[in-house]
Amino acid sequence: ISNKQWLVVVIKDKILKAVFVCSIHQYHNKKVFFINLAAGEDIMQWCDDIIKFMISGAKTMNCNMIEWRGRQGFMKIFKDVMKIKHVSMIYDLEQA
């Protein structure tokens, strides 16, 4: 699976609600389920289901962790569902 990506979608009532681009990264001592891109709407309607799905998928693929890059707003939503450490590092060019 390494170096391949796949698309995960969330559909509710026949309406596309979210998309995720995922891959597996093998580091020296960790296998990481990596969520490269996440975008969607009405997140509170589906966040519990997608978290369970991603955790299950990562475990099935023998990953040690999930790494998720996204907006800082994800921290507010997922902090109670997952024990997230941080989102990503950002350098704001407009503030430089």
C-alpha positions in Angstrom: 0.0 0.0 0.0 3.0 2.3 0.5 3.1 5.3 -1.9 -0.5 4.8 -2.9 -3.4 7.1 -2.1 -7.1 6.5 -1.9 -10.2 8.6 -1.6 -12.6 8.1 1.3 -16.0 9.9 1.0 -18.8 10.6 3.4 -22.3 10.4 1.9 -25.5 11.2 3.9 -28.9 11.0 2.3 -27.3 10.6 -1.1 -25.4 13.9 -0.7 -21.6 14.1 -0.7 -20.7 15.6 2.7 -16.9 15.1 2.9 -13.8 13.8 1.2 -10.5 12.5 2.5 -7.3 11.6 0.7 -5.5 8.9 2.7 -2.2 6.9 2.4 0.1 4.8 4.5 3.6 6.1 5.4 6.3 3.8 6.7 8.7 5.6 9.0 11.7 4.0 10.7 9.8 2.8 13.7 6.2 3.6 12.9 3.6 2.8 10.3 1.3 5.7 9.9 -2.2 6.0 8.5 -1.9 9.5 7.0 -4.9 11.6 6.1 -3.4 14.0 3.6 -6.5 16.1 2.9 -9.9 16.5 4.6 -12.7 18.7 3.5 -16.4 18.7 4.1 -19.5 20.2 5.6 -22.0 19.5 8.4 -19.1 17.8 10.2 -21.1 17.2 13.4 -23.4 14.9 11.5 -20.7 12.4 10.5 -17.5 13.0 12.6 -18.1 10.1 15.0 -18.6 7.6 12.1 -15.6 8.7 10.2 -13.3 8.6 13.2 -14.4 5.0 13.9 -13.9 4.1 10.3 -10.4 5.7 10.1 -9.3 4.0 13.4 -10.6 0.7 12.2 -8.8 1.0 8.9 -5.6 2.0 10.5 -5.7 -1.0 12.9 -6.5 -3.3 10.0 -3.4 -2.1 8.1 -1.3 -2.6 11.3 -0.6 1.1 11.7 0.8 2.5 14.9 -0.8 6.0 14.6 -3.0 8.2 12.6 -1.5 11.5 11.3 -4.1 14.1 10.1 -3.3 17.4 8.5 -6.1 19.9 8.5 -7.3 23.2 9.7 -6.9 24.2 13.3 -10.7 24.1 13.6 -10.5 20.3 13.5 -8.9 20.4 16.9 -12.0 21.9 18.4 -14.3 19.3 16.9 -12.2 16.2 17.4 -10.6 16.9 20.8 -13.3 15.1 22.7 -13.4 12.2 20.2 -9.7 11.6 19.8 -6.7 12.5 21.9 -5.2 14.7 19.3 -1.8 16.2 20.1 -1.5 18.9 17.4 -2.7 19.6 13.8 0.3 20.8 11.8 2.8 23.5 11.8 1.8 26.6 9.9 3.9 29.6 8.8 1.7 32.5 7.8 3.4 34.4 4.9 1.0 37.3 5.3 2.1 37.9 8.8 5.9 37.6 8.0 
